[in-house]
């Protein structure tokens, strides 16, 4: 390890740039998802308070919206977990790349597994994010139908 030069380290640093950029992108995705989770929770609390004050026959549409909000919160929670797992795998990948270079160990399987886990977690998170958006549109549809019934 004492004979390791900066010139030998530069290609490792260049290789590590990809996972670092991925971590930054996943961080922005996590910010978006946590904001969506917070909004879903706030909306559920507001609806829950409204349901308690409504007559029984008017509770059903609000209860349906609450169920969608609950499902959305669970979906977003899983998406956040998968995004966090993706960032964690990318961070571990960076560490493994450096240790591989510093200790001159060849472990392509570990590097490959970490990269594949990182990308699969990211794909799963994005699919759930899309599903959450569809669920929020379903909740909006119910809310608009409820408003239309109240007015008409």
C-alpha positions, 0 to 999 in steps of 0.5 A: 500500500505504501507504493500506491501512487496518486497516478494510480488513484486517479482512475479509481477517482474517475470510476467513483464519479458515476456512483457519486452522481447517482447518489446526488440524483437519488438525494433529489428523488428522496427530497421529492418523495419525502415532500409527497409523503408529508403532503399525503400525511397532512391531507389524511389528517385533515380528511380524518378531522372532517370525517368525524364531523360529517353525518354517516351518509356523507362519510363514505367518499372521505373514507375512500380518499383516506384509504387511498392516502393510506396506500399512497403513504405506504407506497411512498414509504417503500419507495423511500426505502428503495431509494435509500437502499440505492444510495447506500449501495452506491456509497458501498460501491465507492468504498469497495472501488477504493479498497479494491484499488488500495489493497489490489484485490480483484472482486468483480462479483462484489462490485457487480452485485452492488451496482446491480442492487443499486440500479434495481432499487432505483428502478423499484423506487421509480416504479412506486413513485409513478404508482403514487402519482397515479394513486394521487390522481385517483384520490383527486378524481374521488374528491372532484366527484364528491364535490360535484355530488355536494353541489349538484 
